[in-house]
Amino acid sequence: MPESSFEHPLFGTVRFRTLSPEWKRGDKIVFLSGFDLADVTKLTIPQLKNIPGAGGGILRVHKLAHTQLLKAFEIIEEQDLLKHVKTCAGTLNVRLRKPTSGALSKLPSNHAFGIAIDLNEDDPGFGDSVAPVAPILESLGFTWGKAFNDPMHFEVNRFIN
């Protein structure tokens, strides 16, 4: 199984291996060092309770991102923007990146660390409909994937307490 390491901007040096004997786009991975999956814990986000794909509002998220994700959805609800969140394709998925170009990436996805969330995956604009909530998430330390042609995707770029 291929092994590699890289410098994650939030977690430092992380070593991992793939589950397949060769590099495959989006392949499942196993962390060997530098990251503890036990730090990715269940988080109940009340505003997502009835959103399809959100597991009744219970998602697995890195413990350092709990506060900012909860705050984001509180503000989204307060500003009557929850109507723009139609589905949630989840958070934790321990795999390699899957660039929208279809190219192979040998880097772990931020979903593997529990610091990414996908919203409105099935919309015709591939999540572009979440634009009204993007400024809220960005103000709370998330990068919007629209910058790299993946508008349904939001990922933590810094932890905020």
Rosetta blueprint (number, residue, H / E / L):
1 M L
2 P L
3 E E
4 S E
5 S E
6 F E
7 E E
8 H E
9 P L
10 L L
11 F L
12 G E
13 T E
14 V E
15 R E
16 F E
17 R E
18 T E
19 L L
20 S L
21 P L
22 E L
23 W L
24 K L
25 R L
26 G L
27 D L
28 K E
29 I E
30 V E
31 F E
32 L E
33 S E
34 G L
35 F L
36 D L
37 L H
38 A H
39 D H
40 V E
41 T E
42 K E
43 L E
44 T E
45 I L
46 P H
47 Q H
48 L H
49 K L
50 N L
51 I L
52 P L
53 G L
54 A L
55 G H
56 G H
57 G H
58 I E
59 L E
60 R E
61 V E
62 H E
63 K H
64 L H
65 A H
66 H H
67 T H
68 Q H
69 L H
70 L H
71 K H
72 A H
73 F H
74 E H
75 I H
76 I H
77 E H
78 E H
79 Q L
80 D L
81 L L
82 L H
83 K H
84 H H
85 V L
86 K L
87 T L
88 C E
89 A E
90 G E
91 T L
92 L L
93 N L
94 V L
95 R E
96 L E
97 R L
98 K L
99 P L
100 T L
101 S L
102 G L
103 A L
104 L L
105 S L
106 K L
107 L L
108 P E
109 S L
110 N H
111 H H
112 A H
113 F H
114 G L
115 I L
116 A E
117 I E
118 D E
119 L E
120 N L
121 E L
122 D L
123 D L
124 P L
125 G L
126 F L
127 G L
128 D H
129 S H
130 V H
131 A H
132 P H
133 V H
134 A H
135 P H
136 I H
137 L H
138 E H
139 S H
140 L L
141 G L
142 F E
143 T E
144 W E
145 G H
146 K H
147 A H
148 F H
149 N L
150 D L
151 P L
152 M L
153 H E
154 F E
155 E E
156 V E
157 N L
158 R L
159 F L
160 I L
161 N L
